[in-house]
Amino acid sequence: MEKNHIIAGDYNINILSNEPKPEELSNECLSHGYLPLFNSITIPNENDGTCIANFYAKSPIDLKAIKHSQVFADHYPLFCDFNIIKPSTNRIDYFHKLNINCYRRKLWNYINNKLGKNCKTECPVKKIKFNDNTIEDADIIANHFNDFFSNIGLELANKIRSSNPAGSNYHSISNRNSRSVYLWPVTSTELQTVISDMKNKNGGSDNIHSRVLKIISHIISPVLTEIFNDCIEMDIWPSSLKQDDVVPIFKSGDDTLATNYRPTSLISNIAKGFIKGSGTTEALEKILNSIYENIDNDNAIIATFMDLSKAFDTVNHTILLEKLENEGIRGVAFDLLKQYLSNRTQRVKIGSATSLSRKIEIGVPQVTILGLLLFLVYINDIFDVCEDTYAFADDTIVLDYQATWEQAQRSMSVKLKALNDWFVKNELTLNITKTEHVTFGWYANSVPQNTEIIVGGRQVGRTNVTKYLGIFMDFNLKWDYHIHYPM
């Protein structure tokens, strides 16, 4: 039986740097099951800081590395605090107790590196097709992506307006929240706490790494506190915090087409916050529990996985502001968010090439906390249209369960019509081509051979397996495809 053990030492390799040696050390440790317990500065210096001492552990031990608050000689002493966890018969509970959550990203980065899956998102775009021409000049490619990302939202919205002139007008929602949000002044202590909780990220347009902010937080917090409180008092969102650097991330399909890339915003770390919330696990658990329960009750159950075209890029600011006001965001808070949405600019970076800046008149930034929160407010009333709708950001699924398959098909078509009407009114585009449905049952002969789900006069495709929130769901929930999928 393997004993629990910890490796502690001064490795003289700075794991905070992006050089090859730290990556080699991390990969070597992960390949043998060892996880680092510390990921912050132990030796401060004028320019930055290093972390060359660390603990590496092989669980099952609940471990915590603690840094002393005072510098001795030239470094912060590290201590290891641990409590033995007795293996539990409940595997989920047991693994949740293991202190590996903060290193999950490193573990998956290691796995993906071994599988060669990281190269497609890290390598700059080499060429792009446009108007039957192939472009290979880096600067032209960057500007082409910026033109595409800046215009696609307006193009989709205009298409909805032209084809549905009567139905595209958004009408105010009922059940207006009578309470209003109040913004209290920021304190220096609060700001230091937010900075210390930041993940280690490169800077956006200002190129200030979050590690730099952490090191000098005690110096800059009083100044930033005064600036932020002045912004609240004067209803001003600084223009320097409305400039986004965007990196195209390849999704799937033809990698020479801009439409197959997702714009990822790299905003200033000062404009970011830190929140903890539910992840995909909780969302999947809720959906799967509903499916399992209805299969056990011998109900016919259909799930439609909806694809929204460029959802974040097509958020209408006028509609969004009306929804914010309806939810109780008024006064100073409303004015600040209105400022945040107005006069935004973005530029695209691909390798060493940078496009010209362009003004953004529609949409909210992707992969940002505030952008996600604003999008969630935007789609929040979709659940009033259909209560069996589940959404994780723009990944949306609707369930229907009835006594017979005929009833389930008719009911699903009615639900999708109501949802599509909602999409039109909110200037979001349902991509019927990529939307698909699954009929769930324990056995192949327990589901119908043919199903017909109609929305907007078009038939929704059927599949026996689909990918949702990172997992492959097959019609009988045996997970064979997910387990054996060639990664």
Secondary structure, 3 states (H helix, E strand, C coil): CCCCEEEEEECCCCCCCCCHHHHHHHHHHHHCCCEECCCCCCEECCCCEECCEEEEEECCEEEEEEECCCCECCECCEEEEEEECCCCCCHHHHHHHCCCHHHHHHHHHHHHHHHCCCHHHHCCCCCEEECCEEECCHHHHHHHHHHHHHHHHHHHHHHHHHHCCCCCCCCCCCCCCCCCCCCCCCCHHHHHHHHHCCCCCCCCCCCCCHHHHHHCHHHHHHHHHHHHHHHHHHCCCCHHHHEEEEEEEECCCCCCCHHHEEEEEECCHHHCCCCCCCCHHHHHHHHHHHHHHHHHCCCEEEEEEECECCCHHHCCHHHHHHHHHHCCCCHHHHHHHHHHHCCEEEEEEECCEECCCEEECCCCCCCCHHHHHHHHHHHCCHHHHCCCEEEECCEEEEEEEECCHHHHHHHHHHHHHHHHHHHHHCCCCECCCCCEEEEECCCHHHCCCCCCCEECCEECEECCEEEECCEEEECCCCCHHHHHCCC
